[in-house]
Structure formats: structure tokens, C-alpha cells
């Protein structure tokens, strides 16, 4: 009886483990590990550490983070390393969740070429084109020094940073500060150019000495009259000399000829209060009102 109970419990546990494995396979469906070092760039310990690190990040954010190294990408696709990355990702059903979200870094050692491939809406939200350009700078310097483990480690850690920012609604994006600064600078330059042109045109404007200077060239004067509105005052000093002081408003009356030769009076008045008159009581300065 005890044997039967033990066999039943063992069968139940095996069935439970099988169900969990099937569920996990249905969730990810990936046929490759998170780190697949076919080119043999990593030792066993480095491979294990990177595998655990990539798995932890992938499970936490629901976006697979993969590393694949091969001898020659042409074994998978002859038209380019990016297409080879795309082919490996889909042929081996990589990715996390129903949409198979994930990012893969492929390194081909035959010509030291590499590519990144991003799949799924969640992955594309975290790693847009600008983000991928920034991400590649994290590991390329290590690859240039043949530090493969250091480059892969930086890649996984930076992926974790990107995914964390995306999870709180603040994905890595290009800053708008410099584009706005350029737009503002160009606007100020355009405004300064317009003001300079207007200012240059205003330099030709100046005060005229006489009222005649304000008359247009097409107008021919036929009569000019200075009309005094206040009488002159004469004062005598103790030495017997006399001085004339005038306060007057000068009015300029203009008559012009029209196109038919007829005189047509046009009253253009220029009034200016004369504070101190010349000795003869007449000043020739006027300005248009």
C-alpha cells in the first residue's frame, strides 16, 4: 500500500514538472539559451555568469536579452549580418511572451562584424533607433580591445537600464534641448537681420533746414507766403540800441499746377513755434505737423 502511494506521488510530481516545463516553453519558445557562444569567445565561468545575468533581466522585464557569437554570419544569411541576425532570431523562435519581445546582439568573428536586432512592441519602445545607437557605444570599445566578456557584460547591464526606464514610462530618447537651441538661435539671427535692414533704411531720414526741402519733386511752387500771427515787439536798451523779438507761427501756402496746367491751390502747412527770432523778425525753419 505504501509503495502504491509513493509511486502515485512520484507520478504526480513528474506530471507537475512536465506541465511547468511545457508552460515555460509556450511562454518563451526559445530554442537557444540567452548566451550562445558558438565562436568560443568565453570560458565556461564567463558563459554561466552572462547566462544568469541575461536570464534575470529578461524575466524581470518580459523582454529577452540575447547574445549570439558565430564564426561566419554567412552560414545563416549571405546578404548581410543584420539579415543573419533576423534569421537566427525567427528560426530559433527567440523572444519573451506571446509577442516574442527581445533584443539580440550577434557577433561574427570571420570579419569581426556585428548587428543588433529588436523585435516586439515592448522591445521597440525601450530600444528605438536613437537608443540602439547609444547602446552600441557601450560595448564596441570593449570589442575593439578583444574584451569580449566585458563588452557582453556592459551590453546586458545597459539593456537592464533601458528596460527599467521604459517600465516607468521614461524610455531613452534624444534630448530636445539642442534642437530648440538651434531654432531659437536661427530665429534671433533672422530678427537681427530684419532690424539691420530697417535701421539702414532709416539712416537716410534727416531733419530739413527749410520747409521747401519737404516738398516732393513733382510739385512746382507758384506762391510762398510767410504769415505772422503775432506782432513784433521792439525793446530799447539803456545804451539806446533796439532789439526785435518775435513769436510767430510760420505758415507755408503752396499752390501747384495740375496736369492740365491749371493752378490748383493745395494748402500744405508747416507750423513751428519760433522761440527766438532772427534780428529781422523772420525765421526760415519749419517742420511738417
C-alpha positions in Angstrom: 0.0 0.0 0.0 2.8 2.4 0.9 4.6 1.5 -2.4 1.5 2.4 -4.4 1.1 5.8 -2.6 4.8 6.6 -3.2 4.5 5.7 -6.9 1.4 7.8 -7.2 3.1 10.8 -5.6 6.1 10.4 -7.8 4.0 10.2 -10.9 2.1 13.3 -9.8 5.3 15.3 -9.2 6.6 14.2 -12.7 3.4 15.3 -14.3 3.5 18.6 -12.4 7.1 19.3 -13.6 6.2 18.4 -17.1 3.3 20.9 -17.1 5.6 23.6 -15.8 8.2 22.9 -18.5 5.5 22.9 -21.2 4.1 26.2 -19.9 7.6 27.8 -19.8 8.2 26.6 -23.4 4.9 28.0 -24.6 5.8 31.3 -22.9 9.2 31.8 -24.4 9.5 29.1 -27.1 13.2 30.0 -27.5 15.4 27.1 -28.8 18.6 28.9 -27.8 20.0 30.0 -24.5 20.3 33.6 -23.6 24.0 33.3 -24.3 25.0 31.1 -27.3 28.8 31.3 -27.8 29.3 29.2 -31.0 32.6 31.1 -31.7 34.1 30.1 -28.4 35.0 33.6 -27.1 34.0 32.9 -23.5 35.2 30.4 -20.9 32.8 28.3 -19.0 32.6 30.5 -16.0 32.0 33.7 -18.1 29.3 31.9 -20.1 27.5 30.9 -16.9 27.7 34.4 -15.4 26.4 36.1 -18.5 23.6 33.5 -18.9 22.3 34.1 -15.4 22.6 37.9 -15.8 20.7 37.9 -19.1 18.0 35.5 -17.8 17.4 37.7 -14.8 16.9 40.8 -16.9 14.8 39.0 -19.4 12.4 37.5 -16.8 12.1 40.7 -14.9 11.0 42.9 -17.8 9.5 40.4 -20.1 11.9 41.2 -22.9 14.6 38.7 -23.9 18.2 39.8 -23.9 20.3 37.5 -26.1 24.0 37.1 -27.1 25.0 35.0 -30.1 28.5 34.5 -31.5 29.2 32.7 -34.7 32.2 32.1 -36.9 30.6 33.4 -40.1 27.2 35.0 -40.4 27.0 33.9 -44.0 26.2 30.4 -42.7 22.8 31.9 -41.8 22.3 34.6 -44.4 24.6 35.7 -47.2 23.2 39.1 -47.7 24.4 40.8 -44.6 25.0 40.4 -40.9 21.7 42.1 -39.9 19.7 39.7 -42.1 21.6 36.9 -40.5 20.6 38.2 -37.0 16.9 38.4 -38.1 17.1 34.9 -39.5 18.5 33.4 -36.3 16.0 35.2 -34.1 13.0 33.9 -36.0 14.3 30.4 -37.0 15.0 29.7 -33.3 11.8 31.4 -32.1 13.6 33.7 -29.7 11.8 36.2 -27.5 9.8 36.5 -24.4 6.0 36.4 -24.1 3.3 35.9 -26.8 4.8 38.7 -28.9 8.3 37.3 -28.6 9.8 40.5 -27.5 13.5 40.6 -27.4 16.8 42.1 -28.5 19.7 40.1 -29.9 23.4 41.0 -30.3 25.1 38.9 -33.0 28.9 38.9 -33.3 30.5 37.3 -36.4 34.2 36.6 -35.9 35.2 35.9 -39.5 35.2 39.6 -40.3 34.5 40.9 -36.8 31.1 42.2 -37.9 28.1 42.6 -35.6 24.5 43.6 -35.6 21.6 44.1 -33.2 18.0 43.1 -33.9 15.0 44.2 -31.9 11.6 42.6 -32.1 8.2 43.2 -30.5 6.4 46.4 -29.4 7.8 46.4 -25.8 11.3 46.0 -27.1 10.9 48.7 -29.7 9.5 51.0 -27.1 12.6 50.5 -24.9 15.1 50.5 -27.8 14.3 52.9 -30.5 16.8 53.8 -33.2 18.4 56.5 -31.1 18.6 54.2 -28.1 20.3 51.5 -30.1 22.9 53.9 -31.4 23.7 54.9 -27.8 23.6 51.2 -26.7 26.3 50.1 -29.2 28.8 52.7 -27.8 28.7 50.8 -24.5 30.2 47.6 -25.8 32.1 48.5 -29.0 35.1 49.9 -27.1 35.5 46.6 -25.3 35.3 44.7 -28.6 38.0 46.9 -30.0 40.3 45.6 -27.3 39.2 42.0 -27.7 37.5 42.2 -24.3 34.5 40.0 -25.2 33.2 39.3 -21.8 33.5 42.9 -20.7 31.6 44.0 -23.8 28.8 41.5 -23.4 28.5 42.3 -19.7 28.2 46.0 -20.4 25.6 45.2 -23.1 23.4 43.2 -20.7 23.7 45.8 -17.9 22.8 48.7 -20.2 19.8 46.7 -21.6 18.6 46.4 -18.0 18.9 50.2 -17.6 16.9 50.8 -20.8 14.2 48.4 -19.8 13.9 49.9 -16.3 13.4 53.4 -17.8 10.9 52.0 -20.3 9.0 50.2 -17.5 8.3 53.6 -15.7 7.3 55.4 -18.9 10.6 57.2 -19.4 12.4 55.4 -22.2 15.7 56.6 -23.5 15.1 59.3 -26.1 17.0 62.1 -27.8 17.1 65.4 -25.9 15.2 68.3 -27.4 17.4 70.9 -25.8 19.9 71.3 -28.6 17.3 71.3 -31.5 15.4 74.0 -29.6 18.6 76.0 -29.0 19.3 75.9 -32.7 15.8 77.0 -33.7 16.0 79.9 -31.2 19.4 80.9 -32.5 18.3 81.0 -36.1 15.2 83.0 -35.1 17.3 85.6 -33.4 19.6 85.8 -36.4 16.7 86.3 -38.7 15.2 89.0 -36.4 18.6 90.8 -36.2 18.9 90.8 -40.0 15.5 92.3 -40.4 16.2 95.0 -37.8 19.5 95.8 -39.5 17.8 96.3 -42.9 15.1 98.6 -41.4 17.8 100.5 -39.5 19.8 101.0 -42.6 16.8 102.4 -44.4 16.2 104.8 -41.6 19.7 106.3 -41.8 18.5 108.3 -44.9 15.9 110.2 -42.8 17.1 113.6 -41.5 15.7 116.9 -40.4 15.4 119.5 -43.1 16.5 123.1 -42.7 13.7 124.7 -44.6 10.1 123.8 -45.5 10.9 123.7 -49.2 13.0 120.6 -48.6 9.9 118.7 -47.6 8.1 119.4 -50.9 8.1 116.5 -53.3 9.9 116.8 -56.6 6.7 116.6 -58.7 5.2 119.7 -57.0 6.1 123.1 -58.5 5.6 126.1 -56.2 3.8 129.1 -57.6 3.4 131.0 -54.4 5.0 131.1 -51.0 3.8 133.3 -48.1 5.1 133.7 -44.6 2.2 134.8 -42.4 2.9 136.2 -38.9 0.2 135.7 -36.3 1.8 137.9 -33.6 3.1 141.5 -33.9 6.8 142.2 -33.4 7.8 143.8 -30.1 10.6 146.3 -30.0 12.6 147.0 -26.9 15.2 149.7 -26.3 18.2 149.0 -24.1 19.8 151.6 -21.8 22.5 152.2 -24.5 19.9 153.3 -26.9 20.1 150.2 -29.3 16.9 148.5 -30.2 16.1 144.7 -30.5 13.3 143.0 -32.2 11.7 139.9 -30.5 9.1 137.9 -32.4 7.0 135.0 -31.5 5.2 133.7 -34.6 3.8 130.7 -36.4 5.0 130.4 -39.9 2.5 129.0 -42.4 3.6 127.8 -45.8 1.0 128.1 -48.5 1.7 126.1 -51.6 -0.1 126.3 -55.0 0.6 123.7 -57.6 -0.2 123.2 -61.2 -2.2 120.1 -62.1 -1.6 118.1 -65.2 -3.8 120.4 -67.4 -1.8 123.5 -66.5 -4.5 124.9 -64.1 -3.5 126.2 -60.8 -4.9 124.2 -58.0 -4.3 125.5 -54.6 -3.1 122.9 -52.1 -2.6 124.0 -48.6 0.4 122.2 -47.0 1.0 123.9 -43.7 4.2 123.6 -41.8 3.8 125.1 -38.4 6.6 125.6 -35.9 6.7 127.9 -32.9 9.6 130.2 -33.2 11.0 130.7 -29.7 13.7 133.3 -30.7 13.5 135.1 -34.0 16.4 136.4 -36.1 17.1 140.1 -35.8 14.9 140.9 -38.8 12.0 139.1 -37.2 11.8 136.2 -39.7 12.9 132.6 -39.3 13.2 130.1 -42.2 12.9 126.9 -40.1 9.7 124.9 -40.4 8.6 121.3 -39.9 5.5 119.3 -41.1 2.8 118.8 -38.5 
